Amino acid sequence: MENQHRKIKGYKDLSQENINLINKIKMKSNEVGILINELNENIELDKRWIDIGRTDLQKGFMALVRSVAKPNFF
């Protein structure tokens, strides 16, 4: 199947180097997600702050991906 991102407005072709960087970011975000899930299992920790940390980290990882992909839309 052809790359679907070519059919979505605002996306561009990425170099192999950029694809590797995005995959590296996504692997690290998965690693952090596993840690957050472990923290969430600890009943002594403040779940509200874990949720805030999760959200802020997700936004940070998305920002890192956008810094590489440089989409040409909002």
CORBEL-V626250 format. One record per residue. N is the residue number from 1. RES is the residue in three letters. OMEGA is omega in degrees with one decimal (999 if undefined). BURIAL is I if it has 24 or more other ideal C-beta (glycine too) atoms within 12 Angstrom, else O. D_CENTER is the distance of its C-alpha to the mean C-alpha in whole Angstrom. Layout:
BEGIN
n->N res->RES omega->OMEGA burial->BURIAL d_center->D_CENTER
n->N res->RES omega->OMEGA burial->BURIAL d_center->D_CENTER
END
This chain:
BEGIN
n->1 res->MET omega->177.9 burial->O d_center->24
n->2 res->GLU omega->178.5 burial->O d_center->23
n->3 res->ASN omega->-176.8 burial->O d_center->20
n->4 res->GLN omega->-177.4 burial->O d_center->19
n->5 res->HIS omega->178.0 burial->O d_center->17
n->6 res->ARG omega->-179.7 burial->O d_center->20
n->7 res->LYS omega->-177.4 burial->O d_center->22
n->8 res->ILE omega->-177.8 burial->O d_center->19
n->9 res->LYS omega->176.1 burial->O d_center->20
n->10 res->GLY omega->179.5 burial->O d_center->18
n->11 res->TYR omega->-179.2 burial->O d_center->17
n->12 res->LYS omega->175.7 burial->O d_center->18
n->13 res->ASP omega->-179.5 burial->O d_center->19
n->14 res->LEU omega->174.4 burial->O d_center->17
n->15 res->SER omega->177.9 burial->O d_center->19
n->16 res->GLN omega->177.9 burial->O d_center->18
n->17 res->GLU omega->178.9 burial->O d_center->17
n->18 res->ASN omega->176.4 burial->O d_center->14
n->19 res->ILE omega->179.0 burial->O d_center->13
n->20 res->ASN omega->178.9 burial->O d_center->14
n->21 res->LEU omega->179.7 burial->O d_center->12
n->22 res->ILE omega->177.6 burial->I d_center->8
n->23 res->ASN omega->177.7 burial->O d_center->9
n->24 res->LYS omega->177.6 burial->O d_center->10
n->25 res->ILE omega->-178.3 burial->I d_center->7
n->26 res->LYS omega->176.8 burial->O d_center->5
n->27 res->MET omega->179.4 burial->O d_center->9
n->28 res->LYS omega->179.1 burial->O d_center->9
n->29 res->SER omega->176.7 burial->I d_center->6
n->30 res->ASN omega->177.6 burial->O d_center->8
n->31 res->GLU omega->179.2 burial->O d_center->11
n->32 res->VAL omega->177.6 burial->O d_center->10
n->33 res->GLY omega->177.2 burial->O d_center->10
n->34 res->ILE omega->177.0 burial->O d_center->13
n->35 res->LEU omega->179.9 burial->O d_center->15
n->36 res->ILE omega->177.6 burial->I d_center->14
n->37 res->ASN omega->176.9 burial->O d_center->16
n->38 res->GLU omega->178.6 burial->O d_center->19
n->39 res->LEU omega->-178.4 burial->O d_center->19
n->40 res->ASN omega->179.5 burial->O d_center->19
n->41 res->GLU omega->-179.4 burial->O d_center->22
n->42 res->ASN omega->-174.6 burial->O d_center->24
n->43 res->ILE omega->-179.2 burial->O d_center->27
n->44 res->GLU omega->-176.6 burial->O d_center->28
n->45 res->LEU omega->-179.7 burial->O d_center->24
n->46 res->ASP omega->-176.3 burial->O d_center->24
n->47 res->LYS omega->179.4 burial->O d_center->21
n->48 res->ARG omega->-179.8 burial->O d_center->21
n->49 res->TRP omega->174.7 burial->O d_center->19
n->50 res->ILE omega->179.0 burial->O d_center->17
n->51 res->ASP omega->177.8 burial->O d_center->16
n->52 res->ILE omega->178.3 burial->O d_center->16
n->53 res->GLY omega->179.0 burial->O d_center->14
n->54 res->ARG omega->-178.2 burial->O d_center->11
n->55 res->THR omega->-178.8 burial->O d_center->11
n->56 res->ASP omega->177.9 burial->O d_center->11
n->57 res->LEU omega->176.7 burial->I d_center->8
n->58 res->GLN omega->178.5 burial->O d_center->6
n->59 res->LYS omega->179.4 burial->O d_center->7
n->60 res->GLY omega->178.8 burial->O d_center->7
n->61 res->PHE omega->176.0 burial->I d_center->4
n->62 res->MET omega->179.0 burial->O d_center->4
n->63 res->ALA omega->178.5 burial->O d_center->8
n->64 res->LEU omega->178.3 burial->I d_center->7
n->65 res->VAL omega->179.5 burial->I d_center->6
n->66 res->ARG omega->179.7 burial->O d_center->9
n->67 res->SER omega->178.7 burial->O d_center->11
n->68 res->VAL omega->-174.4 burial->O d_center->12
n->69 res->ALA omega->-179.1 burial->I d_center->12
n->70 res->LYS omega->178.9 burial->O d_center->14
n->71 res->PRO omega->-177.7 burial->O d_center->15
n->72 res->ASN omega->177.4 burial->O d_center->18
n->73 res->PHE omega->-178.1 burial->O d_center->18
n->74 res->PHE omega->999 burial->O d_center->17
END
